[in-house]
Structures are given as C-alpha cells and as structure tokens.
C-alpha cells in the first residue's frame, strides 16, 4: 500500500468476496391463537400481507395478529408463527379439538354415492365461510368438471377441467391438494372414475369448523417436547433470536418461555406484563412478591416490558390496548439492521415505537427510577419524541 504524504482524496479498491455475510439476528417467533392456519406447525411469514394470507386477520380471542402487525410496522421482517388450539391430552396430537370445515358431494350416477369430500385447508370456523361451485368442464364439458372456490363470497381460486380418474394428469386431488390455499379434496369415487362419477353440479357451503378454543390452558401454549407442540414447535428452527407468547402473562407460560430460552441458549424470551398493572404492582409481579407467590423472574435469556400499547383498532377504529412484545421485537430487528447487534434497541431512535397512539400507563421519571433497577423495561411517552423503549435489561 502506498504512503500518503499529504491530505487528499485517494481511491482504494477492496475485494469484498472475502467478507463473511452478516447473519440475520432479527428472526422472531410467536405462539398464540390465530383466525386460521395450521395448528402447531411453525410457518415463516415475512410481511403483514403474508400473515393475513396464512393466518387471517385480527380476532377477539387472542393478540397474536396485533403483535405480528406491530412487529412488521416497527421494522421486523422474519417471523415464525405457531398457531395453538386445545388438546384434551397435550401429549397426544390426536386429541386436538379444532375441526376442519367440510362437505361431501354426491356423484351423478342413477343411485348417487359419495364422490368428493371438500375440507378446509386447516381447522377453524373460518372454513365455514368457504363455498365451492361445481360446473361442467370448460374444454371437455362431457367428462371433466370445474371447481370454483369462494371465500366470503369472493372468488379466490378456480380449477378447470378436473378428472375423477386417478390415472389422469388432471386428477382432482393432484390438481388441488398442496396447491390450494383454501381447501383439500378427497376422491371417494372408483379409481377409474367415469363422467357419471363426477360430483353433481351446484354450489356447496362448507360447515362444521371449530377453532378448538374451548378449554385452552397454559399447557396448550407451553406444549409438549415429544409432540413438538406449543413452544417446542420451534425446536427444529435454528435461526431464531426472539420468542413471544403475545398477551399471555400467566406465570407458568412465562416460566416455560424463560426455561425454553435458557435451554436453547440462542434466543431471548420477550415477556409481557399483565394488563393495567401500576408500577409497584409490576415490580411485585417481576419479583414474585406482594399478591404474587411465584419465584422471581430472573434470567439473562428473558426481558420484561411494561406497559401495554394503545392503538386505534384497525377493525373498529376504537381505542384498543395490545401487549408490547411485538413492537419491541420489531424495534430489535430495526436496531440490528440500522446499527450493530450489541447496540440496545432503546432510546429515541432505535427504541422509537411506530403506529401506536399512546400507552396504557404513562410513567413518571420517579416511577421509571423504581422500575428499571428492578429489571423492568419501561415504554415511555415524551412530548417531543413520541413512544420509546426506555430500558435495555
């Protein structure tokens, strides 16, 4: 390299092919209740639009959708989602209480027999809003049939010139299963289906869906390691950094999240405090004192954030409070992208929370001075800088 003897502008070529690509440190995971989606199967979504397509929109039964939206709004881009429902025996997957909507359509023979069973792609009452229309095929109306899928009365998928013959390249199962986002089908006709084995033309509404939420307990969120349910659904996903169970603030679930993070040693569990606690009550909750009798939450693999966020509900436009974990995880991702992984996602820049109106409890400086030494990360509101994460413990 030449020696520069006086100030100036000099060109230096650097070969970046020898540089190791930075590994993403902003992959998050959420466990909770959603409108639809596979149960206890982690699914990667990289945008709010993908989330809606896979798991549906906001629901009254859980906060996961709100937390996911806050995650993406605040800079997150890699999110694994695990939908939960109730098992009568958490150690046995066959005891799942959630049910898929379905409908069985008869064939066109003189003595009708079941021809085609239609099932919603995954469990829940969302599937009761699916209908299918059977009509004669477009290119071969004498032998084939079309199947039109509607969701909420809108056409979402069309499958043309289907066959009931298992040897055909257009066999109904081959053309729809693993392709449709809304339904799966089962051919109930003979293997060499004829034109009369086609399902009868008409419109059919799916029925019988169940969300499987009756009796949901902490165990459904925590899951079982042998069945890879709940928290353990993420066992096979290595590139995770943040874990949340949005809005579920029971002691068993928080302890399970902390233990899971400690055992993995490669991620942080972000815990929410119960809704509408006052500062001293939050300290009691963290330390397991006062009205609480559990052991203190005390782990370098977990972080506790307070208070909840106030938003304008996208469905009702009314005030709504949501747990902060999703927004916090989004800020963590944004901070990693803008700076370095060892810089704290806190303060007026890296800790700025977007798309929230206010917080459930506005802390004073004195209250923050009490909370922060006790290991509680406060989300504070300031006139000039808005809503900010004001802690990094």
BELMO-V864444 format. One record per run of one state. SS is the DSSP state (@ for helix, = for strand, . for the rest). FROM is the first residue (numbers start at 0). TO is the last residue. If there is no record, write none. Layout:
ss: {SS,SS}
from: {FROM,FROM}
to: {TO,TO}
This chain:
ss: {.,@,.,=,.,=,.,=,.,@,.,@,.,=,.,=,.,@,=,.,=,.,=,.,=,.,@,=,.,=,.,=,.,=,.,=,@,.,=,.,=,.,@,.,=,.,=,.,=,.,=,.,@,.,@,.,=,.,@,.,=,.,@,.,=,.,=,.,=,.,@,.,=,.,=,.,@,.,=,.,=,.}
from: {0,15,18,26,32,38,39,42,45,47,55,63,73,77,83,86,87,92,95,96,98,99,101,107,113,120,124,129,136,144,151,153,163,164,165,170,171,176,182,187,191,192,194,197,198,199,201,205,206,207,209,210,217,222,229,234,241,244,250,264,267,272,278,287,301,306,308,312,318,322,324,338,351,352,357,359,364,374,375,382,385,390}
to: {14,17,25,31,37,38,41,44,46,54,62,72,76,82,85,86,91,94,95,97,98,100,106,112,119,123,128,135,143,150,152,162,163,164,169,170,175,181,186,190,191,193,196,197,198,200,204,205,206,208,209,216,221,228,233,240,243,249,263,266,271,277,286,300,305,307,311,317,321,323,337,350,351,356,358,363,373,374,381,384,389,392}
